[in-house]
Amino acid sequence: IPGRERPEEIIQLVAHKDSMSWIDSPGAHDNATGTVANIEIARVLARTDLHRSIRLLFCNEEHTPWTSRFAAESAAVRGDRIVAVLNVDSLDGKSDEDMRKGRMLHTVAYSTDEGKALASFIAGCGRHVPGLEITTVFKEHINDDDGMFIRAGFRATVMNVGSFPYADSEYHLPGDVPERVHITNLTLSTRLILAAVLTDCRLLAEGA
């Protein structure tokens, strides 16, 4: 989705599918939630006057040659000016206890100093999303879709996830069904990511 004033500067959103690749799992939390969140964000942004460009990548996290690694490496070879990468993965995925308590959770995980600054920025956008409990956490292992972009040189990269360490008891299992997804939590998390994207564009427009 091209930006109007600085189209060469790109905010990259990433989501994937994986669970159904090796087991008969619906993959509702991992990662249908992230996929539909990014689709909804794209729908909203398509009718928004953007200053930076927004790029969306839908991939298969686990299996070559469809992983995000190749998109990240190709972007680096082209010299793309990706200013932020937001991996959207397993939103609302949390422990059974947190599910029973009805907690609305969102975690922003980072692996670099640049990612830490981005994670703090996203968490600060929580003022636009009342009712969502937001935490930031250091992610030691540079892996998953966010890791592919970090390894390609895009250090301002984070993972948005329901919990970290990931606590869903049905992770990669047949029980990862749509009925377990708390739509309100998913909605709030999607709004947080959208708020971060829109706020960043607005700050840019104001010369920040």
C-alpha positions in Angstrom: 0.0 0.0 0.0 2.0 3.0 -1.2 2.7 6.0 1.0 2.1 9.5 -0.3 5.0 11.6 1.1 7.8 9.0 1.8 6.8 5.9 -0.3 10.4 4.6 -0.2 10.1 4.1 3.6 8.3 0.8 4.3 6.6 -0.6 7.4 6.6 -4.4 6.9 3.8 -6.6 8.3 4.3 -10.3 8.3 2.0 -13.3 9.0 2.2 -16.9 8.2 0.5 -20.3 8.2 2.2 -23.4 9.5 0.3 -25.8 11.7 -1.5 -27.7 8.9 1.9 -28.4 7.2 2.7 -31.4 9.3 -0.3 -32.2 11.6 -4.0 -32.2 11.3 -4.3 -28.9 13.2 -6.7 -26.1 12.2 -4.0 -23.6 13.3 -6.5 -21.2 14.6 -4.2 -19.3 17.0 -1.0 -20.2 15.1 -1.4 -18.4 12.9 -4.9 -17.8 11.5 -5.2 -15.0 14.1 -2.2 -13.1 12.8 -3.2 -13.7 9.2 -6.7 -12.3 9.6 -5.4 -9.4 11.7 -3.1 -8.3 8.9 -5.9 -8.7 6.3 -8.1 -6.5 8.4 -5.3 -4.0 8.9 -4.8 -3.9 5.1 -8.5 -3.4 4.5 -8.5 -0.3 6.8 -5.2 1.1 5.5 -6.3 0.7 1.9 -8.7 3.7 2.4 -6.2 5.7 4.5 -3.9 8.5 3.4 -0.5 7.1 4.4 2.8 8.8 4.4 5.0 5.7 4.6 4.3 2.6 2.5 2.9 -0.5 4.1 4.0 -3.9 2.8 2.3 -7.1 3.8 3.9 -10.6 3.5 2.0 -13.8 3.9 4.3 -16.8 4.0 4.9 -20.3 5.4 7.1 -19.9 8.5 8.4 -23.5 8.6 9.1 -24.8 5.2 11.4 -23.7 2.4 11.2 -22.2 -0.2 8.1 -20.4 1.2 9.5 -19.0 4.4 10.0 -15.3 5.1 13.7 -15.7 4.8 13.7 -15.3 1.1 11.6 -12.2 1.1 13.8 -10.6 3.8 17.0 -11.4 1.9 15.6 -10.1 -1.4 14.5 -6.9 0.3 18.1 -6.5 1.6 19.6 -7.1 -1.8 17.3 -4.5 -3.4 18.2 -2.1 -0.6 14.6 -1.6 0.5 14.3 1.0 3.2 12.3 -1.1 5.7 12.0 1.1 8.8 10.0 -1.4 10.9 9.0 -5.0 10.8 6.0 -6.2 12.7 5.7 -10.0 12.9 2.1 -10.8 13.8 2.0 -14.3 15.2 -0.5 -16.3 17.3 -2.4 -13.3 18.7 -4.5 -14.3 21.8 -2.5 -17.5 22.2 -2.1 -17.9 26.0 -2.3 -20.3 28.9 -5.5 -22.2 29.8 -5.6 -20.3 33.1 -5.4 -16.9 31.4 -8.1 -18.1 29.0 -10.4 -19.1 32.0 -9.7 -15.7 33.6 -10.7 -13.9 30.4 -7.4 -11.9 30.4 -6.9 -9.8 27.3 -3.1 -10.2 26.6 -0.6 -8.9 24.1 3.2 -9.4 24.1 5.7 -7.5 22.0 8.9 -9.5 21.8 12.2 -8.0 20.7 15.7 -9.3 20.1 17.8 -6.1 19.3 18.1 -2.7 20.7 16.3 -1.3 17.8 13.6 -3.8 18.3 13.4 -2.8 22.0 12.7 0.8 21.0 10.0 -0.4 18.5 8.4 -2.6 21.2 8.2 0.2 23.6 6.6 2.4 21.0 4.0 -0.2 20.2 3.3 -0.8 23.9 2.8 3.0 24.3 0.1 2.9 21.7 -1.9 0.9 24.2 -3.4 4.2 25.3 -5.6 3.8 22.2 -6.7 0.3 23.2 -8.1 0.2 26.7 -8.6 -3.2 28.3 -5.6 -4.8 26.7 -2.7 -5.9 28.9 0.5 -5.2 27.0 4.0 -6.4 27.9 7.4 -6.2 26.2 9.9 -9.0 26.6 13.4 -9.9 25.3 13.4 -12.8 22.9 16.9 -14.4 23.0 16.6 -16.7 20.0 16.6 -14.9 16.7 14.2 -17.1 14.8 10.6 -17.2 13.5 9.6 -14.6 10.8 11.0 -11.7 12.8 14.4 -13.5 13.1 14.5 -13.8 9.3 14.3 -10.1 8.9 16.8 -9.4 11.7 19.3 -11.8 10.0 18.8 -9.9 6.8 19.8 -6.7 8.4 16.5 -5.2 9.4 17.1 -4.7 13.1 14.0 -2.7 14.0 11.9 -5.8 14.1 9.5 -7.3 16.7 7.1 -10.2 17.2 3.5 -9.5 18.3 2.2 -12.6 20.1 -0.3 -13.6 22.7 2.2 -14.8 25.2 5.9 -15.3 25.5 7.2 -17.9 26.2 4.2 -19.2 24.2 1.8 -20.8 26.6 -1.1 -22.2 24.5 -1.6 -25.8 25.5 -2.8 -26.7 22.0 0.2 -25.3 20.2 0.7 -27.3 17.0 -2.0 -29.7 18.1 -5.4 -30.7 16.7 -7.0 -28.7 19.5 -6.0 -25.4 18.1 -9.5 -24.7 16.9 -11.3 -21.5 16.2 -13.7 -21.9 19.1 -10.8 -21.3 21.5 -9.9 -17.9 20.0 -11.2 -15.0 22.1 -12.4 -12.6 19.4 -12.3 -9.6 21.7 -8.6 -10.2 22.5 -7.9 -10.7 18.9 -9.7 -7.5 18.0 -7.9 -5.5 20.7 -4.5 -6.8 19.5 -5.3 -6.0 15.9 -6.3 -2.4 17.0 -3.0 -2.1 18.8 -1.0 -3.0 15.8 -3.1 -0.7 13.6 -2.7 2.1 16.1 1.1 1.7 16.0 1.2 1.9 12.2 -1.1 4.9 12.0 0.6 6.8 14.9 4.0 6.3 13.3 2.7 7.7 10.1 1.1 10.7 11.9 4.3 11.5 13.8 6.2 11.3 10.5 3.8 13.8 8.9 4.3 16.2 11.8 8.0 16.0 11.3 8.9 13.9 14.4 
